[in-house]
Amino acid sequence: NVIVTDANGCSATTSVTLVDPPVLTATAAETAGILCVGDANGEATATGGGGVPGYTYLWSDAAGQTTATATGLAAGIYTVTVTDANACTAVGTVLLSDPPALICDALAQDVLCNGGDDGIITLDISGGTPGPGAYEVFVGGASLGIVGAGLVQITGASAGTYTVDVVDANGCICTSIVTINEPDALEVSCTANGTEGFLGNALPFWYNTHQITVSGGTEPYSVDMEREGYVRWDVTPTADGAEITITY
């Protein structure tokens, strides 16, 4: 109450009520997620409430953005200070996280024979942001179509080095480089009737031998000879193949 008295001793009374403004509040929320691990394309929006409207904003990012929505954000924790018309302040906090990392481990299975095209690339795909069909796979820049998560086999590959790209729904790319090898060409030379003679009971009474030199290919080697009766194979490994003696 306020009492006012004049020079003659007359007085009058009045009253006034002081009211606090509503409590100023500040909230912040992610409004656009980060597309790929390590990107800086997330967004967050602040909302002021209470206090005396006429809010201003100040974000804690490196740019110190002053709009309600902060853009170009990387993964991390951000605060926003909301100031009202009376210069009162409140602080909001928001966490932006990277999406799961896109993983595309690749394993190569070599071709069996020189010049063959039976090599296999096996992909193990996970993470990222799968689309409706999951992921798109490219080999050497050419699309092989949409595949699901997990193990994916690419067949019919010849020897060589391949770049395999896996792309998720956000356009994030995982790249694996694999090499499919091939054995050296299988080469065979043969010397007929290298030895013949009579060895009593150790071998048939009369025998012939063929000396076969083998290189390349993939050990162990096997030999098939279309002949009935006694046949013996003696295989001696060499540095680049084998020496095979056929006795019959």
Disulfide bonds with the S-S distance in Angstrom:
Cys36-Cys172 1.87
Cys104-Cys174 2.04
